[in-house]
Amino acid sequence: KKRHTTVEQLVLPCAKEMVWFVLGKEAVRKLNDISVSNDTVSRQINEISQNISEQVVDEIKKSPLFTIQLDESTDVTLCSQLLAFANTWLRETSRNILIKDEFLFCKTLDTTTKAQDVMEIVNNFFEVHALDWVNLVGVTNDGAPAMLGSRSGFQMLVKQHAPMITGVHCFIHREALASKTLPDQLNAVFKGLVKVVNHIKSSALNTRLFKRFCLDMGSDFDVLLFYTSVWWLSAGNVLNRVFQLREKLHLFLQDQRKEEFRNVLMQSNLELAYLVNIFGILNKLNLQLQGKDANLFSHQSIIKAFLDKLELWIIRVEGNNLVQFPYVNAMLGEKEAIRKSYEEVDRTRDGLSFIRNPFTTDVNSVLEYFQEEFLDLKNDFAAQDIYQQSTIEKCWASVIGSYPYLSAHAVIFLLPFVSTYMCETGFSCLLHVRKEKDGCCDVEEDEAMVCKRPQVRCNCVKRFYDSIKLVLEKEGHTV
């Protein structure tokens, strides 16, 4: 996250001072031979990035199956960028197979951001690196029409090259969409509270005055949070902060004689408490869906558990237990929105139960083509021991030699990404890079910066070392 001139302006001068005191003036002259200029560091970073990308492409070519996730975003500089990641399935040893996720590319969308534009970039990447569409078995992206359109969406365009792919709509995006289905009464309250926040946050003077007001009253918090609809946790965080500062807000607006905003707070105390409660629960669900090393079945479990909790809460409310949830209709609507959002996922739950746990599944629920091999696996005590001691991915990877057809079928459903979480993480890294570069937009150059971030590329310690070694050898240094 540092500028390319950091070594030249800070690290090297400090190193010279230390060497001067410890080894003397002669040793300092040797440090002058080290090239650490801005251009040199930039070139080395680009070479390392290029080498890592080549290693990733080589791994994809070696993988019999792979999946991708991609997402498009427009940043503060109005630069539209496309990020892509890949999941590969690689055999490290005869008995050890790993599912690895890797950063694939970051490209600029120069004009429109339609499905055809995205497809052109992806197809060009496949052609340049000689990747085979036949080996692609899954594509994950958000629910934008350009991505999931039934006729001309990106997934439909991909199916023209790879008809057997599994298209996945990002689980986190679906949860975020479902959480926006508020009843009219609560939606009006929410919009009114956002207006109250904007009244203070949009004015630098009001922001400073409110901060001083809160500090004088000894409040734990002294600033409100802006609401941003594209941020998954924004609504819950904004409402929670308003709830924490509701008394200070009331007094502050009274001093300003803003009766319209003050009335919004006075008339919506109960609704605000409910919204804070339910959005806190939804934010907790969203956080459970975030992160890496997830698969279709782990997310199915999270969603199913949440739907069961909603059912429990509805029963409580209908029994006049109104401690937490005073709005029956709102709760019913929330459950229905989430149920519809994930209904196609639930339809696949029973037919693929053998993937989650092959040792408790009835043979009649397995496709006839796999039943004989399934029975062999079900009675394999060694495989049962592996299942109890590791993840389902490692379990299926360990038995692929003995049960190739059943394992290959399982991997097709374990390999796809279940969300665009890594793309969103990549966009956050790009945002930090832009801030460091004073907002300059050069996605091709920024890709080199992003790909070396540990949040984005976590499987590359060895290949990162190999790339540095290669660059140093080119520079004439001994490693």
Secondary structure, DSSP 8 states (H G I E B T S, - for coil): ---TTHIIIIIHHHHHHHHHHHH-HHHHHHHTTS---HHHHHHHHHHHHHHHHHHHHHHHHH-S-EEEEEEEEE-TTS-EEEEEEEEEEEESSSS-EEEEEEEEEEEE--S---HHHHHHHHHHHHHHTT--GGGEEEEEE-S-HHHH-TTTSHHHHHHHH-TT-EEEE-HHHHHHHHTT---HHHHHHHHHHHHHHHHHHT-HHHHHHHHHHHHHTT-S--------TTSTTHHHHHHHHHHHTHHHHHHHHHHHT-HHHHHHHHTTHHHHHHHHHHHHHHHHHHHHH-SSS--HHHHHHHHHHHHHHHHHHHHHHHTT--SS---HHHHHHHHHHHHHHTHHHHHTTTTTHHHH-TTTS-GGGS-GGGHHHHHHHHT-HHHHHHHHHS-HHHHHHHTTTTSHHHHHHHHHHHSS-SS-HHHHHHHHHHHHHHHHTTT---HHHHHHHHHT-TTT--S-HHHHHHHHHHHHHHTT---
